[in-house]
Amino acid sequence: MNTDRPEDPQRQRVREQLEAILLRSEKATSWHDEAARLRGLVNHEGYVPVQTRLAVEDLDFLTGARDELLMFSELGLRLLDLHQPRDAGGITSDAAHPILRCRSCMWRWPCPTFRAMSESFGSTPETSLPATVPPGPA
């Protein structure tokens, strides 16, 4: 008997879309350093007259960047709405710091999903945890 289940088609499609966004983003040139310099070139109409050389990868990225960033932001907000803390309802000796669980997956707070999201944005959720609460399921 084969215990390996086939990949869910919807999950696979979302993974492929996210991987495509990641690949296009990695191939494109960062405009971080140029943006500060270009800000000083804004004309009286509010635009920067730009003449530059763009690689094919840059154009591929810029073509869908706004729409993809909007979709990705919506995904992040929906995940954040799903994975939020709630009181676990147990008896605790520290009423000021009750044991919390994720409303969606029921892991101890912060759950792995929130932890991954938080780490992706450069913050660490461990700083908000009391020292006595280990991460993971109970």
N, C-alpha and C positions, 0 to 999 in steps of 0.2 A: 504494500500500500504506500502510495506517495503522500507524505505529510507536507510537502512543500505546496503551499497554495499559490496560484498564479497572482501576479501583481494586479491590484485593483486598477482598471483603466483610467478612472478619474484621478486617482492618486498619481499614477504614472504621468498623465498629461500635465498635472500641476508641477511635478518634479521636473519634467522636461522644459516647461516654460521658465521655471526659476533658474535652471541650469543654463538655458539660452541667454537669459538676462545677465547672469553672472559672467558667462563667456564674453558677451559683447562688451560688458563693462570693463573686464580685464584687458581686452584688446585695445580699447579706446584710450586716447591720450588724456591725461588729467588736465583740466583747465584751472586747477586751483591757483597755481602761481600766476598765470596769465590774467585771471579775473581781477586781481588787485591792481595790476598795471592798467588794464583796460578801463577800470572804473574811472580813472582820471581822464579818459578820453571821451566821456559822454558829451555829446553836443547839445546845443540849446533846445533841440527837439526831443531830447531824452534818449538818443540812440548813439551807439558807438559804430562809426564807419570802420568795419573790419575788412582787411584784406589778409588772408592767411592761406596756408596750404593745409588741406585736410586729407588724411589717408582714408582709404575705403572703409577701414574699421571705424574711424571716427564718424563718418557719415552713417554707417549702419547703426551705430550707437545713438547718434543724435536723432535719427529718423523716428525711433520709437521710445526714446528716453522719457518724455513727459508722460505718455500714456502708461508705460510700464511702471514708472515711479508712482503714479496715481493708483494703479492696481496693487502694487506692492505695499503702499501705505495703507490702503483699505484692508488688505490681508493682515497686516500687522495690527491694525486697530481691532479687527474682528477676533484675532487670536488673543489680544489683550482683554477684550470683553469676555471671552470664554474662560480664560485662565486668570482668575482673580481670587484673592483670599476670602475665606469665610471661617467663622468660628467653628471649630470641630465639635464643640458642645461637651467636651470632657471636663472632668473636675481637675482643677489646677490649683497649686498653692500660690501662684503668682497671678492674681486677678488682673493686674495691669498688663500682663503679657500672656493672653490665652493662647492655647495651641491652635494654630490655623491650618486649614487644609484648602487645596485648590477646589473651587466650586465645580470645575469641569472634570478633572481627572482624579480628584480625591487624594493626591499625594500631599505630603506635608509641604507647607508653604515655606519658601518659594518652590513651586513645582519645576520639573525639568524643562517644560516648555517656556515658562516665564524666565527661568535661569538662562536658557539659550538665547532668548530674545534680548535680555538685559546685557548679557556678555557681548552680543553682536553690536550693541550700541555703546559699548565701552564702559559700562558700569558693572559692578559686582553686587548681586543681591545679598551676598553673605554679610555685608556691612549692616544690613537692616535686621539680621537675625539675632536673637539672643544667643549667647555663647553656648547655652545648654541644649539648644534644639538642633539635632543633626538633620541634614537633608535626607530626602528619600521617603519611601513608604514606611508606615509604622508596622 
